[in-house]
Amino acid sequence: MAVVRLGPIFVNANSQFTQFWHGWGDNQAVSFSVVVSGGSAPGVPSPLGRVTFRADEVLRHVTGTIGRFIVIQNKAPFNPAIVHILAHTESA
């Protein structure tokens, strides 16, 4: 199983990050893991690292590769989140 790290991605407090990532082949299955930490912010002694992650819609890109829409929602009310996404791929 190959693993590719995507990130770091910085998401502001109460904000959302959305992007389309592609490059996977027809015979590749992809699963994701998320590593999150709280970014520092003025007046926040213990930054919260809390996000929701979705990789929902899958479609074929114009390059012919398979892609997925990635959505990260930062649930921390006062500080940014620093997110690393690990894409685990397995070929059939």
Buried (B, 14 or more C-beta within 10 A) or exposed (E): EEEEEBBEBEBBBEEEBEEEBBBBEEEBEBEBEBEBEBBEBEEBEEBBBBBEBEBEEEEEEEEEBBBBBBBBBBBBEEBBBBBBBBBEBEEE
